[in-house]
């Protein structure tokens, strides 16, 4: 069963029972991605790492073979 079919079945059952229908698939994807990014930045700061530019710094080390310091 696809996610769309499951959503339609859940919506039908919710209407039959007089309950609010669930949100459509993908409705909150952008919000979840932003919250995940914020959580990863928070974890980096708590661990003592820079919150921004970690990927660029890692690629620079890999390409140039040296350590880039802040």
PyMOL Python script that loads the backbone (N, CA, C, O; Angstrom):
from pymol import cmd

cmd.read_pdbstr("""\
ATOM      1  N   UNK A   1       0.845  -1.167   0.000  1.00  0.00           N
ATOM      2  CA  UNK A   1       0.000   0.000   0.000  1.00  0.00           C
ATOM      3  C   UNK A   1       0.895   1.236   0.000  1.00  0.00           C
ATOM      4  O   UNK A   1       1.836   1.336   0.788  1.00  0.00           O
ATOM      5  N   UNK A   2       0.598   2.154  -0.873  1.00  0.00           N
ATOM      6  CA  UNK A   2       1.395   3.376  -0.958  1.00  0.00           C
ATOM      7  C   UNK A   2       0.984   4.352   0.147  1.00  0.00           C
ATOM      8  O   UNK A   2      -0.040   4.170   0.805  1.00  0.00           O
ATOM      9  N   UNK A   3       1.788   5.371   0.333  1.00  0.00           N
ATOM     10  CA  UNK A   3       1.499   6.357   1.370  1.00  0.00           C
ATOM     11  C   UNK A   3       0.218   7.124   1.043  1.00  0.00           C
ATOM     12  O   UNK A   3      -0.522   7.511   1.947  1.00  0.00           O
ATOM     13  N   UNK A   4      -0.044   7.343  -0.235  1.00  0.00           N
ATOM     14  CA  UNK A   4      -1.261   8.048  -0.635  1.00  0.00           C
ATOM     15  C   UNK A   4      -2.494   7.202  -0.341  1.00  0.00           C
ATOM     16  O   UNK A   4      -3.502   7.715   0.146  1.00  0.00           O
ATOM     17  N   UNK A   5      -2.416   5.922  -0.633  1.00  0.00           N
ATOM     18  CA  UNK A   5      -3.535   5.037  -0.338  1.00  0.00           C
ATOM     19  C   UNK A   5      -3.788   4.949   1.165  1.00  0.00           C
ATOM     20  O   UNK A   5      -4.938   4.928   1.603  1.00  0.00           O
ATOM     21  N   UNK A   6      -2.715   4.897   1.951  1.00  0.00           N
ATOM     22  CA  UNK A   6      -2.869   4.851   3.407  1.00  0.00           C
ATOM     23  C   UNK A   6      -3.511   6.134   3.923  1.00  0.00           C
ATOM     24  O   UNK A   6      -4.365   6.092   4.809  1.00  0.00           O
ATOM     25  N   UNK A   7      -3.100   7.276   3.368  1.00  0.00           N
ATOM     26  CA  UNK A   7      -3.682   8.559   3.769  1.00  0.00           C
ATOM     27  C   UNK A   7      -5.172   8.589   3.445  1.00  0.00           C
ATOM     28  O   UNK A   7      -5.977   9.012   4.275  1.00  0.00           O
ATOM     29  N   UNK A   8      -5.545   8.145   2.254  1.00  0.00           N
ATOM     30  CA  UNK A   8      -6.955   8.133   1.875  1.00  0.00           C
ATOM     31  C   UNK A   8      -7.766   7.214   2.777  1.00  0.00           C
ATOM     32  O   UNK A   8      -8.886   7.559   3.152  1.00  0.00           O
ATOM     33  N   UNK A   9      -7.235   6.066   3.130  1.00  0.00           N
ATOM     34  CA  UNK A   9      -7.916   5.145   4.027  1.00  0.00           C
ATOM     35  C   UNK A   9      -8.061   5.756   5.421  1.00  0.00           C
ATOM     36  O   UNK A   9      -9.126   5.652   6.030  1.00  0.00           O
ATOM     37  N   UNK A  10      -7.007   6.390   5.931  1.00  0.00           N
ATOM     38  CA  UNK A  10      -7.076   7.038   7.242  1.00  0.00           C
ATOM     39  C   UNK A  10      -8.076   8.190   7.241  1.00  0.00           C
ATOM     40  O   UNK A  10      -8.795   8.393   8.219  1.00  0.00           O
ATOM     41  N   UNK A  11      -8.122   8.946   6.143  1.00  0.00           N
ATOM     42  CA  UNK A  11      -9.077  10.044   6.031  1.00  0.00           C
ATOM     43  C   UNK A  11     -10.509   9.523   6.027  1.00  0.00           C
ATOM     44  O   UNK A  11     -11.383  10.087   6.685  1.00  0.00           O
ATOM     45  N   UNK A  12     -10.740   8.465   5.295  1.00  0.00           N
ATOM     46  CA  UNK A  12     -12.072   7.862   5.235  1.00  0.00           C
ATOM     47  C   UNK A  12     -12.506   7.371   6.618  1.00  0.00           C
ATOM     48  O   UNK A  12     -13.633   7.619   7.049  1.00  0.00           O
ATOM     49  N   UNK A  13     -11.604   6.677   7.305  1.00  0.00           N
ATOM     50  CA  UNK A  13     -11.943   6.181   8.641  1.00  0.00           C
ATOM     51  C   UNK A  13     -12.186   7.316   9.628  1.00  0.00           C
ATOM     52  O   UNK A  13     -13.073   7.225  10.477  1.00  0.00           O
ATOM     53  N   UNK A  14     -11.399   8.384   9.520  1.00  0.00           N
ATOM     54  CA  UNK A  14     -11.585   9.531  10.416  1.00  0.00           C
ATOM     55  C   UNK A  14     -12.943  10.179  10.177  1.00  0.00           C
ATOM     56  O   UNK A  14     -13.630  10.550  11.129  1.00  0.00           O
ATOM     57  N   UNK A  15     -13.330  10.318   8.924  1.00  0.00           N
ATOM     58  CA  UNK A  15     -14.647  10.898   8.615  1.00  0.00           C
ATOM     59  C   UNK A  15     -15.776  10.016   9.135  1.00  0.00           C
ATOM     60  O   UNK A  15     -16.781  10.525   9.631  1.00  0.00           O
ATOM     61  N   UNK A  16     -15.620   8.714   9.029  1.00  0.00           N
ATOM     62  CA  UNK A  16     -16.649   7.786   9.503  1.00  0.00           C
ATOM     63  C   UNK A  16     -16.839   7.879  11.018  1.00  0.00           C
ATOM     64  O   UNK A  16     -17.949   7.700  11.519  1.00  0.00           O
ATOM     65  N   UNK A  17     -15.759   8.159  11.742  1.00  0.00           N
ATOM     66  CA  UNK A  17     -15.816   8.235  13.202  1.00  0.00           C
ATOM     67  C   UNK A  17     -15.980   9.668  13.718  1.00  0.00           C
ATOM     68  O   UNK A  17     -16.017   9.891  14.928  1.00  0.00           O
ATOM     69  N   UNK A  18     -16.077  10.631  12.811  1.00  0.00           N
ATOM     70  CA  UNK A  18     -16.261  12.014  13.213  1.00  0.00           C
ATOM     71  C   UNK A  18     -15.014  12.650  13.806  1.00  0.00           C
ATOM     72  O   UNK A  18     -15.115  13.615  14.563  1.00  0.00           O
ATOM     73  N   UNK A  19     -13.850  12.131  13.478  1.00  0.00           N
ATOM     74  CA  UNK A  19     -12.586  12.658  13.983  1.00  0.00           C
ATOM     75  C   UNK A  19     -11.962  13.566  12.924  1.00  0.00           C
ATOM     76  O   UNK A  19     -12.299  13.468  11.744  1.00  0.00           O
ATOM     77  N   UNK A  20     -11.051  14.453  13.346  1.00  0.00           N
ATOM     78  CA  UNK A  20     -10.377  15.292  12.340  1.00  0.00           C
ATOM     79  C   UNK A  20      -9.466  14.436  11.453  1.00  0.00           C
ATOM     80  O   UNK A  20      -8.858  13.466  11.906  1.00  0.00           O
ATOM     81  N   UNK A  21      -9.394  14.825  10.179  1.00  0.00           N
ATOM     82  CA  UNK A  21      -8.556  14.043   9.262  1.00  0.00           C
ATOM     83  C   UNK A  21      -7.083  14.342   9.531  1.00  0.00           C
ATOM     84  O   UNK A  21      -6.743  15.447   9.955  1.00  0.00           O
ATOM     85  N   UNK A  22      -6.211  13.372   9.289  1.00  0.00           N
ATOM     86  CA  UNK A  22      -4.775  13.594   9.499  1.00  0.00           C
ATOM     87  C   UNK A  22      -4.207  14.529   8.429  1.00  0.00           C
ATOM     88  O   UNK A  22      -4.792  14.671   7.355  1.00  0.00           O
ATOM     89  N   UNK A  23      -3.071  15.166   8.720  1.00  0.00           N
ATOM     90  CA  UNK A  23      -2.470  16.043   7.698  1.00  0.00           C
ATOM     91  C   UNK A  23      -1.995  15.221   6.500  1.00  0.00           C
ATOM     92  O   UNK A  23      -1.607  14.060   6.634  1.00  0.00           O
ATOM     93  N   UNK A  24      -2.036  15.841   5.354  1.00  0.00           N
ATOM     94  CA  UNK A  24      -1.600  15.165   4.127  1.00  0.00           C
ATOM     95  C   UNK A  24      -0.108  14.863   4.191  1.00  0.00           C
ATOM     96  O   UNK A  24       0.638  15.595   4.842  1.00  0.00           O
ATOM     97  N   UNK A  25       0.342  13.797   3.528  1.00  0.00           N
ATOM     98  CA  UNK A  25       1.766  13.473   3.519  1.00  0.00           C
ATOM     99  C   UNK A  25       2.576  14.609   2.907  1.00  0.00           C
ATOM    100  O   UNK A  25       2.218  15.145   1.858  1.00  0.00           O
ATOM    101  N   UNK A  26       3.671  14.970   3.573  1.00  0.00           N
ATOM    102  CA  UNK A  26       4.553  16.002   3.070  1.00  0.00           C
ATOM    103  C   UNK A  26       4.181  17.406   3.519  1.00  0.00           C
ATOM    104  O   UNK A  26       4.847  18.371   3.145  1.00  0.00           O
ATOM    105  N   UNK A  27       3.123  17.532   4.318  1.00  0.00           N
ATOM    106  CA  UNK A  27       2.679  18.852   4.740  1.00  0.00           C
ATOM    107  C   UNK A  27       3.711  19.564   5.601  1.00  0.00           C
ATOM    108  O   UNK A  27       3.903  20.772   5.463  1.00  0.00           O
ATOM    109  N   UNK A  28       4.371  18.841   6.476  1.00  0.00           N
ATOM    110  CA  UNK A  28       5.287  19.451   7.437  1.00  0.00           C
ATOM    111  C   UNK A  28       6.755  19.142   7.143  1.00  0.00           C
ATOM    112  O   UNK A  28       7.592  19.238   8.041  1.00  0.00           O
ATOM    113  N   UNK A  29       7.082  18.777   5.911  1.00  0.00           N
ATOM    114  CA  UNK A  29       8.455  18.391   5.583  1.00  0.00           C
ATOM    115  C   UNK A  29       9.459  19.526   5.776  1.00  0.00           C
ATOM    116  O   UNK A  29      10.547  19.301   6.305  1.00  0.00           O
ATOM    117  N   UNK A  30       9.112  20.729   5.358  1.00  0.00           N
ATOM    118  CA  UNK A  30      10.034  21.863   5.473  1.00  0.00           C
ATOM    119  C   UNK A  30      10.282  22.182   6.943  1.00  0.00           C
ATOM    120  O   UNK A  30      11.415  22.439   7.350  1.00  0.00           O
ATOM    121  N   UNK A  31       9.218  22.163   7.729  1.00  0.00           N
ATOM    122  CA  UNK A  31       9.360  22.436   9.168  1.00  0.00           C
ATOM    123  C   UNK A  31      10.256  21.404   9.840  1.00  0.00           C
ATOM    124  O   UNK A  31      11.112  21.758  10.651  1.00  0.00           O
ATOM    125  N   UNK A  32      10.066  20.142   9.510  1.00  0.00           N
ATOM    126  CA  UNK A  32      10.881  19.077  10.090  1.00  0.00           C
ATOM    127  C   UNK A  32      12.344  19.242   9.693  1.00  0.00           C
ATOM    128  O   UNK A  32      13.231  19.049  10.524  1.00  0.00           O
ATOM    129  N   UNK A  33      12.609  19.593   8.444  1.00  0.00           N
ATOM    130  CA  UNK A  33      13.985  19.777   7.985  1.00  0.00           C
ATOM    131  C   UNK A  33      14.651  20.933   8.728  1.00  0.00           C
ATOM    132  O   UNK A  33      15.818  20.835   9.106  1.00  0.00           O
ATOM    133  N   UNK A  34      13.914  22.029   8.940  1.00  0.00           N
ATOM    134  CA  UNK A  34      14.477  23.165   9.680  1.00  0.00           C
ATOM    135  C   UNK A  34      14.762  22.794  11.131  1.00  0.00           C
ATOM    136  O   UNK A  34      15.803  23.161  11.677  1.00  0.00           O
ATOM    137  N   UNK A  35      13.837  22.068  11.754  1.00  0.00           N
ATOM    138  CA  UNK A  35      14.053  21.659  13.137  1.00  0.00           C
ATOM    139  C   UNK A  35      15.238  20.706  13.253  1.00  0.00           C
ATOM    140  O   UNK A  35      16.001  20.781  14.216  1.00  0.00           O
ATOM    141  N   UNK A  36      15.395  19.819  12.291  1.00  0.00           N
ATOM    142  CA  UNK A  36      16.527  18.903  12.291  1.00  0.00           C
ATOM    143  C   UNK A  36      17.841  19.659  12.140  1.00  0.00           C
ATOM    144  O   UNK A  36      18.816  19.347  12.825  1.00  0.00           O
ATOM    145  N   UNK A  37      17.878  20.644  11.255  1.00  0.00           N
ATOM    146  CA  UNK A  37      19.076  21.455  11.080  1.00  0.00           C
ATOM    147  C   UNK A  37      19.417  22.199  12.375  1.00  0.00           C
ATOM    148  O   UNK A  37      20.579  22.245  12.779  1.00  0.00           O
ATOM    149  N   UNK A  38      18.413  22.772  13.014  1.00  0.00           N
ATOM    150  CA  UNK A  38      18.632  23.468  14.281  1.00  0.00           C
ATOM    151  C   UNK A  38      19.137  22.536  15.367  1.00  0.00           C
ATOM    152  O   UNK A  38      20.010  22.906  16.151  1.00  0.00           O
ATOM    153  N   UNK A  39      18.593  21.337  15.416  1.00  0.00           N
ATOM    154  CA  UNK A  39      19.030  20.353  16.413  1.00  0.00           C
ATOM    155  C   UNK A  39      20.484  19.950  16.175  1.00  0.00           C
ATOM    156  O   UNK A  39      21.262  19.842  17.123  1.00  0.00           O
ATOM    157  N   UNK A  40      20.854  19.728  14.910  1.00  0.00           N
ATOM    158  CA  UNK A  40      22.239  19.345  14.602  1.00  0.00           C
ATOM    159  C   UNK A  40      23.209  20.473  14.927  1.00  0.00           C
ATOM    160  O   UNK A  40      24.316  20.217  15.401  1.00  0.00           O
ATOM    161  N   UNK A  41      22.809  21.715  14.680  1.00  0.00           N
ATOM    162  CA  UNK A  41      23.655  22.849  15.039  1.00  0.00           C
ATOM    163  C   UNK A  41      23.806  22.946  16.553  1.00  0.00           C
ATOM    164  O   UNK A  41      24.901  23.210  17.050  1.00  0.00           O
ATOM    165  N   UNK A  42      22.728  22.739  17.282  1.00  0.00           N
ATOM    166  CA  UNK A  42      22.778  22.759  18.741  1.00  0.00           C
ATOM    167  C   UNK A  42      23.730  21.688  19.259  1.00  0.00           C
ATOM    168  O   UNK A  42      24.559  21.955  20.129  1.00  0.00           O
ATOM    169  N   UNK A  43      23.608  20.470  18.721  1.00  0.00           N
ATOM    170  CA  UNK A  43      24.475  19.370  19.164  1.00  0.00           C
ATOM    171  C   UNK A  43      25.945  19.669  18.857  1.00  0.00           C
ATOM    172  O   UNK A  43      26.822  19.306  19.641  1.00  0.00           O
ATOM    173  N   UNK A  44      26.221  20.318  17.739  1.00  0.00           N
ATOM    174  CA  UNK A  44      27.594  20.673  17.386  1.00  0.00           C
ATOM    175  C   UNK A  44      28.162  21.671  18.380  1.00  0.00           C
ATOM    176  O   UNK A  44      29.312  21.544  18.800  1.00  0.00           O
ATOM    177  N   UNK A  45      27.368  22.662  18.759  1.00  0.00           N
ATOM    178  CA  UNK A  45      27.836  23.671  19.707  1.00  0.00           C
ATOM    179  C   UNK A  45      28.070  23.048  21.076  1.00  0.00           C
ATOM    180  O   UNK A  45      29.066  23.352  21.732  1.00  0.00           O
ATOM    181  N   UNK A  46      27.167  22.182  21.512  1.00  0.00           N
ATOM    182  CA  UNK A  46      27.327  21.520  22.811  1.00  0.00           C
ATOM    183  C   UNK A  46      28.583  20.651  22.819  1.00  0.00           C
ATOM    184  O   UNK A  46      29.253  20.539  23.846  1.00  0.00           O
ATOM    185  N   UNK A  47      28.904  20.039  21.683  1.00  0.00           N
ATOM    186  CA  UNK A  47      30.090  19.188  21.584  1.00  0.00           C
ATOM    187  C   UNK A  47      31.371  19.998  21.406  1.00  0.00           C
ATOM    188  O   UNK A  47      32.465  19.433  21.410  1.00  0.00           O
ATOM    189  N   UNK A  48      31.246  21.321  21.251  1.00  0.00           N
ATOM    190  CA  UNK A  48      32.425  22.163  21.106  1.00  0.00           C
ATOM    191  C   UNK A  48      32.912  22.323  19.682  1.00  0.00           C
ATOM    192  O   UNK A  48      34.058  22.713  19.461  1.00  0.00           O
ATOM    193  N   UNK A  49      32.069  22.030  18.722  1.00  0.00           N
ATOM    194  CA  UNK A  49      32.417  22.172  17.305  1.00  0.00           C
ATOM    195  C   UNK A  49      31.731  23.407  16.739  1.00  0.00           C
ATOM    196  O   UNK A  49      30.745  23.875  17.309  1.00  0.00           O
ATOM    197  N   UNK A  50      32.226  23.937  15.642  1.00  0.00           N
ATOM    198  CA  UNK A  50      31.523  25.075  15.033  1.00  0.00           C
ATOM    199  C   UNK A  50      30.172  24.623  14.481  1.00  0.00           C
ATOM    200  O   UNK A  50      30.041  23.518  13.953  1.00  0.00           O
ATOM    201  N   UNK A  51      29.184  25.483  14.609  1.00  0.00           N
ATOM    202  CA  UNK A  51      27.836  25.129  14.155  1.00  0.00           C
ATOM    203  C   UNK A  51      27.686  25.266  12.647  1.00  0.00           C
ATOM    204  O   UNK A  51      26.842  24.597  12.051  1.00  0.00           O
ATOM    205  N   UNK A  52      28.489  26.122  12.020  1.00  0.00           N
ATOM    206  CA  UNK A  52      28.376  26.358  10.582  1.00  0.00           C
ATOM    207  C   UNK A  52      29.714  26.064   9.908  1.00  0.00           C
ATOM    208  O   UNK A  52      30.769  26.219  10.522  1.00  0.00           O
ATOM    209  N   UNK A  53      29.668  25.645   8.660  1.00  0.00           N
ATOM    210  CA  UNK A  53      30.865  25.484   7.857  1.00  0.00           C
ATOM    211  C   UNK A  53      31.622  24.189   8.073  1.00  0.00           C
ATOM    212  O   UNK A  53      32.764  24.068   7.630  1.00  0.00           O
ATOM    213  N   UNK A  54      31.018  23.216   8.742  1.00  0.00           N
ATOM    214  CA  UNK A  54      31.734  21.970   9.014  1.00  0.00           C
ATOM    215  C   UNK A  54      31.981  21.168   7.745  1.00  0.00           C
ATOM    216  O   UNK A  54      33.042  20.562   7.592  1.00  0.00           O
ATOM    217  N   UNK A  55      31.023  21.157   6.843  1.00  0.00           N
ATOM    218  CA  UNK A  55      31.181  20.387   5.603  1.00  0.00           C
ATOM    219  C   UNK A  55      32.241  21.032   4.722  1.00  0.00           C
ATOM    220  O   UNK A  55      33.093  20.346   4.157  1.00  0.00           O
ATOM    221  N   UNK A  56      32.183  22.361   4.607  1.00  0.00           N
ATOM    222  CA  UNK A  56      33.171  23.063   3.779  1.00  0.00           C
ATOM    223  C   UNK A  56      34.575  22.862   4.337  1.00  0.00           C
ATOM    224  O   UNK A  56      35.521  22.664   3.575  1.00  0.00           O
ATOM    225  N   UNK A  57      34.718  22.911   5.654  1.00  0.00           N
ATOM    226  CA  UNK A  57      36.031  22.709   6.274  1.00  0.00           C
ATOM    227  C   UNK A  57      36.541  21.287   6.024  1.00  0.00           C
ATOM    228  O   UNK A  57      37.723  21.096   5.736  1.00  0.00           O
ATOM    229  N   UNK A  58      35.667  20.301   6.133  1.00  0.00           N
ATOM    230  CA  UNK A  58      36.062  18.915   5.892  1.00  0.00           C
ATOM    231  C   UNK A  58      36.476  18.714   4.430  1.00  0.00           C
ATOM    232  O   UNK A  58      37.468  18.040   4.154  1.00  0.00           O
ATOM    233  N   UNK A  59      35.721  19.293   3.501  1.00  0.00           N
ATOM    234  CA  UNK A  59      36.081  19.180   2.087  1.00  0.00           C
ATOM    235  C   UNK A  59      37.401  19.872   1.795  1.00  0.00           C
ATOM    236  O   UNK A  59      38.202  19.373   1.004  1.00  0.00           O
ATOM    237  N   UNK A  60      37.635  21.019   2.427  1.00  0.00           N
ATOM    238  CA  UNK A  60      38.882  21.733   2.229  1.00  0.00           C
ATOM    239  C   UNK A  60      40.066  20.905   2.731  1.00  0.00           C
ATOM    240  O   UNK A  60      41.107  20.838   2.078  1.00  0.00           O
ATOM    241  N   UNK A  61      39.899  20.284   3.886  1.00  0.00           N
ATOM    242  CA  UNK A  61      40.973  19.419   4.414  1.00  0.00           C
ATOM    243  C   UNK A  61      41.225  18.262   3.471  1.00  0.00           C
ATOM    244  O   UNK A  61      42.375  17.897   3.228  1.00  0.00           O
ATOM    245  N   UNK A  62      40.178  17.689   2.943  1.00  0.00           N
ATOM    246  CA  UNK A  62      40.316  16.528   2.075  1.00  0.00           C
ATOM    247  C   UNK A  62      40.979  16.917   0.747  1.00  0.00           C
ATOM    248  O   UNK A  62      41.845  16.200   0.248  1.00  0.00           O
ATOM    249  N   UNK A  63      40.569  18.049   0.185  1.00  0.00           N
ATOM    250  CA  UNK A  63      41.104  18.465  -1.108  1.00  0.00           C
ATOM    251  C   UNK A  63      42.528  19.004  -1.009  1.00  0.00           C
ATOM    252  O   UNK A  63      43.356  18.732  -1.879  1.00  0.00           O
ATOM    253  N   UNK A  64      42.816  19.760   0.035  1.00  0.00           N
ATOM    254  CA  UNK A  64      44.105  20.429   0.136  1.00  0.00           C
ATOM    255  C   UNK A  64      45.074  19.707   1.064  1.00  0.00           C
ATOM    256  O   UNK A  64      46.260  20.037   1.097  1.00  0.00           O
ATOM    257  N   UNK A  65      44.589  18.737   1.810  1.00  0.00           N
ATOM    258  CA  UNK A  65      45.472  17.947   2.665  1.00  0.00           C
ATOM    259  C   UNK A  65      46.059  18.710   3.845  1.00  0.00           C
ATOM    260  O   UNK A  65      47.140  18.373   4.328  1.00  0.00           O
ATOM    261  N   UNK A  66      45.357  19.725   4.306  1.00  0.00           N
ATOM    262  CA  UNK A  66      45.845  20.449   5.467  1.00  0.00           C
ATOM    263  C   UNK A  66      44.668  20.813   6.349  1.00  0.00           C
ATOM    264  O   UNK A  66      43.509  20.764   5.937  1.00  0.00           O
ATOM    265  N   UNK A  67      44.998  21.173   7.556  1.00  0.00           N
ATOM    266  CA  UNK A  67      43.965  21.535   8.523  1.00  0.00           C
ATOM    267  C   UNK A  67      43.654  23.026   8.405  1.00  0.00           C
ATOM    268  O   UNK A  67      44.561  23.859   8.381  1.00  0.00           O
ATOM    269  N   UNK A  68      42.373  23.350   8.331  1.00  0.00           N
ATOM    270  CA  UNK A  68      41.946  24.736   8.272  1.00  0.00           C
ATOM    271  C   UNK A  68      41.476  25.110   9.668  1.00  0.00           C
ATOM    272  O   UNK A  68      40.572  24.473  10.210  1.00  0.00           O
ATOM    273  N   UNK A  69      42.080  26.138  10.255  1.00  0.00           N
ATOM    274  CA  UNK A  69      41.683  26.541  11.599  1.00  0.00           C
ATOM    275  C   UNK A  69      40.848  27.810  11.544  1.00  0.00           C
ATOM    276  O   UNK A  69      40.967  28.612  10.618  1.00  0.00           O
ATOM    277  N   UNK A  70      40.015  27.974  12.538  1.00  0.00           N
ATOM    278  CA  UNK A  70      39.139  29.156  12.603  1.00  0.00           C
ATOM    279  C   UNK A  70      39.837  30.296  13.308  1.00  0.00           C
ATOM    280  O   UNK A  70      39.260  31.373  13.460  1.00  0.00           O
TER     281      UNK A  70
END
""", "prot")
cmd.dss("prot")
cmd.show_as("cartoon", "prot")
cmd.util.cbc("prot")
cmd.orient("prot")
